[in-house]
Amino acid sequence: MDEAHSAPSILTLADGATIAYHRTPGKAPGVVFLHGFRSDMTGDKALTVENWCKTKGHACVRFDQRGHGRSSGRFEEGTIGQWAADTVAVLAALTEGPQILVGSSMGGWLMLLAALAGPARIAGLLGIAAAPDFTEDLIAAQLGETERARLEAEGVLPMPGPVGEPPIPLTRALIADGRRHLLLRGPIALSCPVRLLHGREDDSVPWETALRLQERLSGPDVRVTLIKDGGHRLSRPEDLALIARELEALAQDQTTP
């Protein structure tokens, strides 16, 4: 069995939910990878981050959000607030000292919420096609009146998934809870270094989101890198190499006297 799909360790949360994870011991700052919506911890970006940590000797945690991958729960019962709370619980239980959070797509929103919940331990943030506020700006905003009425009445609305895959259940709870965690409507009080990578050809999350996020973050050290021919996944070899370089620079900033 390859390492990406080897048996994970299990963290049991206070409410009985179980979170599947892989943890690599190492030096500070540690690195925690947060995957995207309907994704998991076995993707190329997660493994690139873990492999970089192993090569450089840094601690690393990658895990499946509740309702994703090998963690417990049903996807359609998940909300942004619950996933963010679980992320904070993972940080508390599985990491020590300063951490760099790496968030892909939805994981970029969760990394910001987790950093706001405990900024003292955050050494840096690396967003990859980060998608804060996507439930409102990219889903709810696109619904027609008929779809909104059905979602409100039935509580769930099947949305088209990727070609060849079943519909994605969009829930009223996901949209309502997302509204309680919107970040791009005002200042984001984080002062740690932030790096944002975004493809100009991203057809899921507009690249302008990275610029909006840069403007909202209060810290002075926020840099955006736009990849002219990059899509949403940013999983090509050259994209993965860029992720590793940005992670290296963030970690170096923390270890250089």
N, C-alpha and C positions, 0 to 999 in steps of 0.2 A: 504493500500500500504506500502511495506517495505521501510525502509529508503534509501536503495541503489537505488531504482527506484522512489523515491519521486520527485515531480516537482522541477527542479533546478532553481536557479536564472540565469539571463541573463546579460552578459556584452556585450555592443555594441562597437566594435572597430572603429578606425578612418575611415576605408574603408567601414564600414557598416556591416561587418561580425559580427555574434553573437556567443559568447562563453558561453556555459552552464557550470555552476559551483555550487559547494556547499562550503560555507564558515562557519567555526566555529570560533567564537571569543575566545581569550585567550591571554596568556602571551607570551613573547619572550623567545627563538627564535620561530618564526612561522615555520610551515612545509608546503611545497607545494609538492603534488604528481603529477608526470608526467607519464602517461601511455604509453604503447607500440604501435607499428605499428598494425593498424586494431583492436585496443582494445578500451577501454573507461574507465571512472572513476568509474564504478560500480563493478570492480573486487575485489577479496578477498584481494589483497595486498593494494589497495587504501582504502578499508574499514578498514583494520587492522591499517593502518597509522592514519586514521581519528579517530578510536575508541581509539587508544593510546593517541592521542592529547586530546580528550575529557576527558579521565580518568586522565591525568596529568595536564590538564588546559592550554595546549598550543594552540595557534591559528593554524588553518589548512585551506588549500584550496585544493580541488581536482576539476579538470575540464576536459572537453572533448576538445581535439584538433580540430581545424577546419577540417570538413569533417569526423569527428568521432562522435559517440554517438548522443547527442542532439544538438551539435553545428551546425551552418550553413555550407554550402559549400559541394562540391563533393569531395570524397576521392581522385579520380584520378587527381584532380587539385592541390593537396597538394605537398609541397616540404619541405625538411629539413629546408631551410632558412626561409620559411614562418612560419612553426611551431615554430621555435626558436624565431622569431620576435613576434609571438603571445604570447609565454611564457613570454618574457620580458614585453609585454604589460599587461599581467595578473599580474605579480609581481608588476608593477608600480601602477595598479589600485586597486588591492585587498589586498595588504599586506603592512605592516608597519614594519620598523626595520629589524633586522637580521633574515635571513631565512635559514632553512635547506631544500635543494632540494632532493627529493627522486625520482629517475628515474628508471623505469623498461624497460629493453630492449632498444627500440628506445628512450624512455624517458631518458635513461642514456646518450645518445648523446646530447639530447636537454638540459639536466641539465648542461652539460659542456659548451655548447654554451651560455646558459643564464648566467652562472656564469662568463664567460669571458667577457660578455657584461656589467656586473655590479658587479665586484668582491667585492666591499666594503660592500655590503649587505649580502654576502653569509657567513653563519656561519659554514656550513658543507655540504658535499655531501654524499648521500648514493645510490650507484648503485646496482641494482638487475639484474643480467645477462645483464649488460650494453653493448650496441652494437654500440659504435662509429664507423663511417665509414662503416656501414653494407651495404649501397647501392653499394659501390665499392667492398669491400672485400668479401661479402657474396652473392651478387646478380650479379653485372656486371661481376665479375671474373668467374662466373659459366656459363655464356651464351656462346653458341656455335656460330660459324660464321653465320649460317643461322638465328639464333635468333637475333643476333646483327644487321644484315642487315634489318630484318623485323622491329625491334624497331626503327631503324634510318629512315626507309622509311615511316612507318605508325604512328610513335609517341607513340604507345601503344602496349604492348604485354601481352596477358593473361597468367598468371602464375598459376600453380596448387595451390589451397587453401587447407585448412584442409578438411579431408574426410567429404563428405556430404555438403560442402559449395561451392558456385560458385567460379570461377577463380578470382584471384586478378589481377586487371589491373596495370601492371608495365608501367610507362611512361618514355619517353625519358627525360622529364623535371626533373623527380625525380632523375634520374641518373646524369644528367648534373649538377643540382644544388647541389647534394650531393658532387660532386667533388670540389665545391667551399668551402666546409665546413669540409674537412677532417682534423682530429686531430692527428692521430697516426703516421703521417709522420715527426713530429718534436716535440720540447718541448711544453708542455701545461702549460702556465704561471698562475697557480693557487696555492696559498699557504695555503688554508683552509684545515681542516681535511677532509679526504676522506675515506670512507669505501666501499669496493667492495665485494659483495656476488655473487658467481657463482657456479653452479652445474657442477660437473665433468662429468655427464651424459647428459649435454645440447646438444641436437641434432640440435639446431638452431643457436646458437652463441658459437663458441669454447671457452672453459674455459681459453685457453691461452690469449684470448683478455683481460681478467682482468690483467694478468701479463704485457702485452704490455702497457696497460693504466697506470699501476703503475709506469713503467719505464719512461713514457713520462711526467707524472705530476711532476712539479718542486718542490712542497712542500714536507717537510720531513715527514709529518704525513699521510701516505697513507698505508692502511692495506687491504690485500686481504684475504677473507675467502672462501676456496673451500669446497663445500659440496659433499662428495664422492659419494653419491647415489642420488644427486639432479639433476633434469631435468631443462628445460628452465623456466618453469612457477614458480617454487619455491613457490607453493601455498599450500603445505601440512601443517597441523597444526604445525609441528616442524619447517618448513621454516618460517611460519608467526610469530612464537614465536621468532625466531632468528632475523627477521627484527625488531620486537618491541624492542628487547634487544639492537641491534645496534643503533636504533634511540634514545633510552633512554640514552645510553652512549654518543652519540654526543651532545644531548641536555644538559646532565649533565656537559659536558666539558665547555659549554657556560655559565652556571649559577653558577658554582663553583668559588668562589673568588680565 
